[in-house]
Amino acid sequence: MMLKDYELVVTREQILEHLSLILNRLENLHGLSGKIVGIVPILNGSWFFASDVMLLLPSICVIEPCKVNLYGNNRHINKDRLSNIDKYFTLKPNINALSQCDIIFIIDDIVDSGYTLKNVKEYLKERVNCNILTLTLINITNSEIKVCEPDYYLFEGRAEDWYFGYGMDYENGLYRNLPFVARVVR
């Protein structure tokens, strides 16, 4: 991919500005200061975003990443995998560590159908007794199928666009390290 093939969508500064506003709102609603907050980033794409969430939280954080493959080798959900999500975790969060939390944030980079977010949230609800909220960088608002909306998101996206940078890849893991979010120009 040549640099001319993308369009800047949002800068890191804009991400931090929007994130600060949402975290202030969450502080007002849930009183996060002094609480133990579980951070469950869904890997690989959410790592940058989750790092910024943790750095801005006025709380002690327990960080327990997870990785789940509901999509197989393409961008479309493999519905056969939904019946037993436990089987498709390639990295499970440590439930014992999360059990000490007052609140848990599941962090995702982008929500399209919401299947991954919904299933990770249900998995944790069955195992941990605390408030569990979801926070995503980009929420695809015109998705054909939407089974779960994030509780909080920073930006809206379109299903016809492919976003990358700031942790999200374009091709085979490339371009995750860009300090901004861009979209492919077709």
C-alpha positions in Angstrom: 0.0 0.0 0.0 1.3 3.4 -1.0 0.9 6.4 1.3 -1.4 7.9 -1.3 -3.9 5.1 -0.8 -5.2 6.2 2.5 -7.1 9.1 4.1 -6.5 10.4 7.6 -9.6 9.8 9.8 -8.6 10.8 13.3 -5.3 11.9 14.9 -4.0 10.6 18.2 -4.7 14.1 19.7 -8.3 13.8 18.7 -8.5 10.3 20.2 -7.0 11.5 23.5 -9.4 14.5 23.6 -12.5 12.3 23.0 -11.2 9.6 25.4 -10.7 12.2 28.2 -14.3 13.4 27.8 -15.7 9.8 28.0 -13.5 8.9 31.0 -14.7 12.1 32.8 -18.3 11.0 32.1 -17.5 7.5 33.4 -15.9 9.0 36.5 -19.1 11.0 37.2 -21.3 8.0 36.7 -19.2 5.3 38.4 -16.7 7.1 40.6 -13.6 5.3 39.2 -11.1 7.1 41.4 -9.6 4.7 43.9 -11.4 1.7 42.5 -9.8 -1.4 41.0 -10.7 -1.3 37.3 -10.2 -4.4 35.1 -9.1 -3.7 31.6 -9.7 -6.5 29.1 -8.3 -5.4 25.7 -9.4 -7.6 22.8 -6.2 -8.3 20.9 -4.6 -7.5 18.6 -6.2 -4.3 17.4 -7.2 -2.6 20.7 -3.7 -2.5 22.3 -2.9 1.2 21.5 -6.4 2.3 22.6 -6.4 0.2 25.8 -3.0 1.6 26.7 -4.3 5.2 26.5 -7.4 4.2 28.5 -5.2 2.8 31.3 -2.9 5.8 31.3 -5.8 8.3 31.7 -7.8 6.3 34.3 -7.6 7.7 37.8 -7.7 4.1 39.1 -5.6 1.0 39.9 -5.8 -1.3 36.8 -5.8 -5.0 36.5 -4.9 -5.7 32.8 -6.1 -9.0 31.4 -6.0 -9.1 27.6 -7.9 -11.7 25.6 -7.8 -12.9 22.1 -10.7 -14.6 20.4 -11.1 -15.7 16.8 -14.7 -15.7 15.8 -13.9 -14.7 12.2 -11.6 -17.5 11.1 -9.5 -16.3 8.1 -11.7 -13.6 6.7 -13.6 -10.5 7.7 -17.0 -12.2 8.1 -18.2 -13.9 11.3 -18.1 -17.7 11.3 -21.4 -18.4 13.0 -20.5 -22.0 13.8 -18.0 -20.5 16.3 -20.6 -18.6 18.3 -22.0 -21.7 20.0 -18.8 -22.3 22.0 -16.8 -19.2 22.3 -14.7 -20.7 25.1 -13.2 -22.9 22.4 -12.1 -19.9 20.2 -10.2 -18.0 22.8 -6.5 -18.1 21.9 -5.8 -16.0 25.0 -8.2 -16.0 27.9 -8.3 -13.3 30.6 -7.3 -14.4 34.1 -10.7 -14.7 35.9 -9.0 -14.8 39.4 -7.3 -11.5 38.7 -10.5 -9.9 37.4 -12.5 -11.1 40.4 -10.9 -8.4 42.6 -12.2 -5.6 40.3 -15.0 -3.2 41.1 -15.7 -2.6 37.4 -14.4 -4.1 34.2 -13.9 -2.4 30.8 -13.8 -4.6 27.7 -11.8 -2.5 25.2 -12.1 -3.1 21.5 -10.7 -1.3 18.5 -13.7 -1.5 16.2 -17.2 -2.9 16.5 -18.9 -4.1 13.3 -21.4 -6.8 14.1 -20.7 -6.8 17.8 -20.4 -10.6 18.0 -17.0 -10.5 19.6 -17.9 -7.8 22.1 -21.2 -9.6 23.0 -19.5 -13.0 23.5 -16.6 -11.7 25.5 -19.0 -9.7 27.7 -21.2 -12.8 28.3 -18.1 -15.0 29.0 -17.0 -12.5 31.7 -20.5 -12.0 33.2 -20.8 -15.8 33.8 -17.5 -15.7 35.7 -17.1 -12.3 37.4 -19.5 -10.5 39.7 -19.1 -6.8 38.9 -20.2 -4.1 36.5 -18.9 -4.8 33.0 -18.9 -2.1 30.4 -17.6 -2.0 26.8 -15.6 0.8 25.3 -14.5 0.9 21.6 -12.6 3.3 19.5 -14.8 3.0 16.4 -18.4 1.9 16.2 -19.6 0.9 12.7 -23.1 2.4 12.7 -24.4 1.1 9.4 -23.5 -2.6 9.8 -25.9 -5.0 8.2 -26.0 -7.2 11.4 -25.6 -5.7 14.8 -26.0 -8.0 17.8 -24.3 -5.7 20.4 -23.7 -1.9 20.6 -20.8 -0.8 22.7 -21.7 1.0 25.9 -19.3 3.8 24.9 -17.4 4.6 21.7 -15.3 7.5 20.5 -16.0 7.7 16.8 -18.5 6.4 14.3 -17.4 4.5 11.2 -18.9 3.1 8.0 -19.1 -0.6 7.1 -17.8 0.1 3.6 -14.5 1.5 4.9 -11.5 -0.4 6.1 -9.8 1.4 9.0 -6.1 0.9 10.1 -3.4 2.4 12.3 -3.5 3.0 16.0 -3.4 -0.8 16.6 -5.6 -1.9 13.7 -4.0 -3.6 10.7 -4.5 -3.2 7.0 -2.9 -6.3 5.5 -1.5 -9.3 7.5 -0.7 -7.3 10.6 0.9 -4.3 8.8 0.4 -0.6 9.7 -0.7 -1.2 13.3 2.0 1.1 14.6 0.7 4.3 12.9 -0.1 7.0 15.5 -3.4 7.8 13.9 -6.5 6.1 12.3 -6.8 6.1 8.6 -9.1 4.5 6.1 -8.2 2.9 2.8 -9.1 5.0 -0.3 -10.6 2.8 -3.0 
